[in-house]
Amino acid sequence: MNRGNAEKALGKAQAQRGRRGDAMGSRRGLRIEHRVYECYLGGFHLTAESRSSYESRVSA
């Protein structure tokens, strides 16, 4: 998997969560992925955690 495929998966996940929230009547409480990151093993992952939150957690 490369970054392009990960970005495409992110868009699909966001759309799916949006449709699910609309079907429930509200998007409140839904955890929606916002960004892609590369792990130390070279794979890509989706996360709902903000970059600043991640960086402050890792540096602590």
Summary of the structure (lengths in Angstrom):
residues: 60
radius of gyration: 13.4
end to end distance: 30.2
largest distance: 39.7
contacts: 130
relative contact order: 0.18
helix: 52%
strand: 13%
